[in-house]
Amino acid sequence: MLVIRDAQIAALRRARAEAFERRLEALLRSRLVEWRDAPGPAVRDIAVAACSIAARHGIYRPEDLERFTLYVGRYGSELGETPETACARPILRDRATSGRDKLDALDALDARGALGGLGALAGVAALGRSPIGGR
């Protein structure tokens, strides 16, 4: 009979979480030029912070965490809490809205350049899509 101890389960969970963090780090580096040459620990810290912030907003699915991490990478860990990104606050705090729908709403804001004017690239915005967008 195979017995898996709590410590072994914790180690497996941590290994899985670290692999996901590495995936998020690679995503940030590949999709956001501002993180391409950043030191490893800084990029990892953003990925870890994004997952923690996402959980507070009810965003849990891996593909939604990837999209949210890109927003945190672009706008910072205070997304929705600064004057520049305040329009995201009601979206993120709406408990009745799914994580995917929250991110779709952020994509719409980003495509309009409403997230502090930092978001949408001119060509992408003209198409009505966020450069971060998921679907």
Secondary structure, DSSP 8 states (H G I E B T S, - for coil): -----HHHHHHHHHHHHHHHHHHHHHHHHHH-GGGTTS-HHHHHHHHHHHHHHHHHTT--SHHHHHHHHHHHHHH-TTTTTSGGGGGGHHHHH-TTS-HHHHHHHHHHHHHTTTTTT-S--HHHHHTT--SS---
